[in-house]
Amino acid sequence: MLAPEEFTVGTFASAPAGSLILPRNKHEATAIVGLLDDAPTAVLLGNRFPFHYFPTAGSETWSGMIIPKVRVEVDESTAFDPAYGGSPLGVPW
């Protein structure tokens, strides 16, 4: 559960890098904002548009609940299976 001071509501353009954005409804996508070439960039998560990305500058029509300063932890023992011949999801190989 989040306290009121731990999130805000706004557009993707207003979300700083390091934010998780939760969608407003089932037709929108969850996103995480990172940096690509020093520009804030949203990466869409979930089944609809997995790993599609775009710069957040000017993204005034995309919006949601913004949770800044999220921390992503990766379990390195299960994140990648070297015996698997294909590319892991989200890796542009």
N, C-alpha and C positions, 0 to 999 in steps of 0.2 A: 504494500500500500504506500502511496505517496502522500506526503504532506503538501498543503497548498503552495508552500514556498519552493518546492522541489520541481515544479513544472510550470509551463506557461502554454498559451494557445496562440498560434500565429501561422504565418506562411513559411514555406521552405526558405524563402529569401531572408527571413528574420532569424533562422536557426543557425547558431554558430557551429563550427566544426566540433565534432565530439558529441553531437546531439542524436538522440533517438527520437523519431517522430512517429507517433501512433496515429492511425487513420481515424477519420470521423465516422465512417460507415463501412459496410462490407464491400463496397465498390472501389474503395481506395486502398492504397498499399502502405505497409509499414516501411520506413526508410531509416537509414543511418547516414549522417553527414560526416564526410571526411574532407581531406584536401587532395586535389589533383592539380599539379602544377601551381601550387599556392592559391588555388581558387576553391572555395567551399563547393563540394559536389555531393549530391544525394545519390545513394545506392539503394535501389528498391529491393526489399526482401519479401519472401513469400512465394506463392505459387503463380500468381498472375503475370508478373514481369520480373522474374528472378534475375538479379544482378544487372539490370538495366541501370544506367546512371546518366546524370545530367547536371550541369552547373546550377546552383541554387539562385544565382543572381537573376533577378527578374521573374522568379517563380512565384508570382503573386496568386495564381489560381490553385496551387497545391498548398494545402494547409493541414494542420492537425495539432495534437497535443505534443509539445516539445519538451523533452526531458534532457536538459543539458548535462554535459560532463559525465556521460555514461562510461562505464568501464567494460571492455570486452575481454573475457578470459577464454583461452583456447586450451583444451586438453590435448597436448601434443601426442599422447599415446593413441588417440582415436581420431585425430584430425586428418590423418593421411595414412593410407595403407600402401606401402611401396610395392606390395605383391599384386596390387590391382593395376591392370594394364591401361585403364582409361585415365582421363584427367579428372581430378576432384572437381566438384561443383564450384563454380565461381572463379576458376583459374583459367585465364586466357592463354592456354598453351596451343 
